[in-house]
Amino acid sequence: MRFITAASVVLAAVVAVPVITSAQLPRPADLAGIMRKLPSLDRFLTNRPLETTFDDTVGAHPYLDAREITRQPGDMKRLPRTSNGSFMLQPGLWEGEFESYCLRPATWAPGVGDGYLWARIKGSRASAISTILRSSAAHPNVPQGDIQMLLWAILSRSRVSDMPPKLQAAARALLPASEINGINVSGAQALDLASRTRLFRDVTGPIRQALEIENQLRYEFSRGNANYDQIEKIAILAGAPPADNANAIKRGQWSRHPGGYFIRYYPDSFARMKMQILVPQRVRVVRDRLNRIVSTEDANGRKTEVTYDDAVAPRTHPNLPRLRAYAFKTIRLTRRGANGRPEVLEVKDRGYTFHHTPRTQRRGLVERAIDGLRAAVTELTGTPLAAQAGWERWGDRVEQAQNYWESAEYIRARAEETSRTGDESSVDEAGDMGHYEDGIEVAITGDTGDRVGWIAEMHSHFADMLEWADSVIDTLPTTSSADDSPSYDPGGGLASGSGGGQGLGSSGRFH
């Protein structure tokens, strides 16, 4: 192995000066090119092959994580695939076990309970990494170990031309010539001890460790006889990660994919990962002039219709002034019976739902005076004006509404941090659907056994409704885009671990 040092290059240039005529002196642009080739710390700290971190995730999704999804997942092997290996998704819960890969050397392997969230692949070699993950399914003859070593070589800035013959063959099978040429141009050679001491003298901690490991990987790959077990011992840190994990999340938490669905990960190791994808069923929601929900309908023939008793004054949440409870006048539930004919359940004068009032709502003097009168009566008597309204389980419902609000505020903050494209009203509307579900569930719960089946049926309907609402929280798709079938591209993103954990790339190959 031939090491290079900055001193040797500079010395060679100095010694050559006496024999170079003025006509042969390099132009300023050529000198700049020579200097760029000299080892520098900036070269190793910037423009990295993969720059995705946990900060690039949108964050966990508390609405979904708070609800237990009990349905049986479908096998992703049953889903059709596109010519580039993407899965054409259908509504429902889907699951598959895939070959996966470590995309962040100098980190610990996934441990029990470690959580991962979806993030986009970015960095100077993002295209090559995505292409390898995506095209692996079309090349089952390339061993998983060779693919992992090829990824580690690219992440450590090794040139394809310096790699062992079997990795060069893997690169030719999985990558176009343009990507291979780019990897060769941007690659680096291994540094000797003197160069590392000079370059890394002011770098300490995990960054210094990562730079040293990358350099060691470049050296091993350039020797021509790289062994997988030996490379793995270098790339994967031994032992357990530190306990202080500032961004710690739980295993199997949902994150929202920009394609309009949800995804979560259960890695067994960096080489094998179970994945679940939840594609919401489209639910049609109709609102009235006050933006209150008046009907919902899904593709399975299940429908809810309500009218509100506007003779009963709305009751304001004690802690959240923008939340008001509106009493139901009628609740009408429809489902498809065993013979295909619709069955109907109707409940009258029972129940209520919370609703977000608009942030920019303007109210007239008379309306504000009436509100003040109602508030005064409530304060004096402990009951709202027009007390014929039954505010069942008020304390429990207030607490549940508070939980919905806090989850919505978390999602709103994450959306603002990541410059999402939607508006904040969509978060409120998703919260309204949660309140609507609670209100109808309480109202139809009774002593008669004939309502048990209705409750189970409506639970399934509301699960579809809330999943759909969550999926459009800050994208608000139009009817045309919502009808487009979503797809999952194995090369479109990675599972990012919190607190400096690994980045895991899922291939398109089933384990």
Secondary structure as the mmCIF struct_conf table of DSSP 4:
data_model
#
loop_
_struct_conf.conf_type_id
_struct_conf.id
_struct_conf.beg_label_comp_id
_struct_conf.beg_label_asym_id
_struct_conf.beg_label_seq_id
_struct_conf.end_label_comp_id
_struct_conf.end_label_asym_id
_struct_conf.end_label_seq_id
STRN STRN1 ILE A 4 ILE A 4
HELX_RH_AL_P HELX_RH_AL_P1 ALA A 6 ALA A 16
HELX_RH_3T_P HELX_RH_3T_P1 VAL A 17 VAL A 19
HELX_RH_3T_P HELX_RH_3T_P2 SER A 22 GLN A 24
BEND BEND1 LEU A 25 LEU A 25
HELX_LH_PP_P HELX_LH_PP_P1 PRO A 26 ARG A 27
HELX_RH_AL_P HELX_RH_AL_P2 PRO A 28 LYS A 37
BEND BEND2 LEU A 38 LEU A 38
HELX_RH_AL_P HELX_RH_AL_P3 LEU A 41 LEU A 45
BEND BEND3 THR A 46 ASN A 47
BEND BEND4 PRO A 49 PRO A 49
HELX_RH_3T_P HELX_RH_3T_P3 PHE A 54 ASP A 56
BEND BEND5 THR A 57 THR A 57
STRN STRN2 ALA A 60 ALA A 60
HELX_RH_AL_P HELX_RH_AL_P4 PRO A 62 ASP A 65
TURN_TY1_P TURN_TY1_P1 ALA A 66 ALA A 66
BEND BEND6 ARG A 67 ARG A 67
BEND BEND7 ARG A 71 ARG A 71
HELX_LH_PP_P HELX_LH_PP_P2 GLN A 72 PRO A 73
STRN STRN3 GLY A 74 ASP A 75
HELX_RH_3T_P HELX_RH_3T_P4 MET A 76 ARG A 78
BEND BEND8 LEU A 79 LEU A 79
STRN STRN4 ARG A 81 ARG A 81
TURN_TY1_P TURN_TY1_P2 SER A 83 ASN A 84
BEND BEND9 GLY A 85 GLY A 85
STRN STRN5 PHE A 87 MET A 88
BEND BEND10 PRO A 91 PRO A 91
STRN STRN6 GLY A 92 CYS A 102
BEND BEND11 ARG A 104 ALA A 106
STRN STRN7 THR A 107 TRP A 108
HELX_LH_PP_P HELX_LH_PP_P3 ALA A 109 PRO A 110
TURN_TY1_P TURN_TY1_P3 VAL A 112 GLY A 113
STRN STRN8 ASP A 114 ASP A 114
STRN STRN9 TYR A 116 ARG A 120
BEND BEND12 GLY A 123 GLY A 123
TURN_TY1_P TURN_TY1_P4 SER A 124 ARG A 125
HELX_RH_AL_P HELX_RH_AL_P5 ALA A 126 SER A 135
HELX_RH_3T_P HELX_RH_3T_P5 SER A 136 ALA A 138
TURN_TY1_P TURN_TY1_P5 PRO A 140 ASN A 141
BEND BEND13 VAL A 142 VAL A 142
HELX_RH_AL_P HELX_RH_AL_P6 GLN A 144 LEU A 155
TURN_TY1_P TURN_TY1_P6 SER A 156 ARG A 157
HELX_RH_3T_P HELX_RH_3T_P6 VAL A 160 ASP A 162
BEND BEND14 MET A 163 MET A 163
HELX_RH_AL_P HELX_RH_AL_P7 PRO A 165 LEU A 174
BEND BEND15 LEU A 175 LEU A 175
HELX_RH_AL_P HELX_RH_AL_P8 ALA A 177 SER A 186
HELX_LH_PP_P HELX_LH_PP_P4 GLN A 189 ALA A 190
STRN STRN10 LEU A 191 LEU A 191
HELX_RH_AL_P HELX_RH_AL_P9 LEU A 193 PHE A 200
TURN_TY1_P TURN_TY1_P7 ARG A 201 ASP A 202
HELX_RH_AL_P HELX_RH_AL_P10 GLY A 205 SER A 222
TURN_TY1_P TURN_TY1_P8 ARG A 223 ARG A 223
BEND BEND16 GLY A 224 GLY A 224
HELX_RH_AL_P HELX_RH_AL_P11 TYR A 228 ALA A 235
STRN STRN11 ILE A 236 LEU A 237
HELX_LH_PP_P HELX_LH_PP_P5 ALA A 238 ALA A 238
BEND BEND17 GLY A 239 GLY A 239
HELX_LH_PP_P HELX_LH_PP_P6 ALA A 240 PRO A 242
BEND BEND18 ALA A 243 ALA A 243
TURN_TY1_P TURN_TY1_P9 ALA A 246 ASN A 247
STRN STRN12 LYS A 250 LYS A 250
TURN_TY1_P TURN_TY1_P10 ARG A 251 GLY A 252
STRN STRN13 SER A 255 HIS A 257
TURN_TY1_P TURN_TY1_P11 PRO A 258 GLY A 260
STRN STRN14 TYR A 261 SER A 269
TURN_TY1_P TURN_TY1_P12 PHE A 270 ALA A 271
STRN STRN15 ARG A 272 VAL A 279
HELX_LH_PP_P HELX_LH_PP_P7 PRO A 280 ARG A 282
STRN STRN16 ARG A 284 ARG A 287
TURN_TY1_P TURN_TY1_P13 ARG A 289 LEU A 290
STRN STRN17 ILE A 293 GLU A 297
TURN_TY1_P TURN_TY1_P14 ALA A 299 ASN A 300
BEND BEND19 GLY A 301 GLY A 301
STRN STRN18 LYS A 303 TYR A 308
TURN_TY1_P TURN_TY1_P15 ASP A 310 ALA A 311
BEND BEND20 VAL A 312 VAL A 312
HELX_LH_PP_P HELX_LH_PP_P8 ALA A 313 PRO A 314
STRN STRN19 ARG A 315 THR A 316
BEND BEND21 PRO A 318 ASN A 319
TURN_TY1_P TURN_TY1_P16 PRO A 321 ARG A 322
STRN STRN20 LEU A 323 ARG A 336
TURN_TY1_P TURN_TY1_P17 ALA A 338 ASN A 339
BEND BEND22 GLY A 340 GLY A 340
STRN STRN21 PRO A 342 LYS A 348
BEND BEND23 ASP A 349 ASP A 349
STRN STRN22 TYR A 352 HIS A 356
HELX_LH_PP_P HELX_LH_PP_P9 THR A 357 PRO A 358
TURN_TY1_P TURN_TY1_P18 ARG A 359 THR A 360
HELX_RH_AL_P HELX_RH_AL_P12 LEU A 365 THR A 381
BEND BEND24 GLY A 382 THR A 383
BEND BEND25 LEU A 385 ALA A 386
TURN_TY1_P TURN_TY1_P19 ALA A 387 GLN A 388
BEND BEND26 ALA A 389 ALA A 389
TURN_TY1_P TURN_TY1_P20 GLU A 392 ARG A 393
HELX_RH_AL_P HELX_RH_AL_P13 TRP A 394 GLU A 417
TURN_TY1_P TURN_TY1_P21 THR A 418 SER A 419
BEND BEND27 THR A 421 GLY A 422
TURN_TY1_P TURN_TY1_P22 GLU A 424 GLU A 424
HELX_RH_AL_P HELX_RH_AL_P14 SER A 425 ILE A 444
BEND BEND28 ASP A 447 ASP A 447
HELX_RH_3T_P HELX_RH_3T_P7 GLY A 449 ARG A 451
HELX_RH_AL_P HELX_RH_AL_P15 VAL A 452 SER A 471
TURN_TY1_P TURN_TY1_P23 VAL A 472 THR A 475
HELX_RH_AL_P HELX_RH_AL_P16 THR A 479 ASP A 483
BEND BEND29 ASP A 484 ASP A 484
HELX_LH_PP_P HELX_LH_PP_P10 SER A 485 PRO A 486
STRN STRN23 SER A 487 TYR A 488
TURN_TY1_P TURN_TY1_P24 PRO A 490 GLY A 491
BEND BEND30 GLY A 492 GLY A 492
STRN STRN24 GLY A 493 GLY A 497
BEND BEND31 SER A 498 SER A 498
TURN_TY1_P TURN_TY1_P25 GLY A 499 GLY A 500
STRN STRN25 GLY A 503 PHE A 510
#
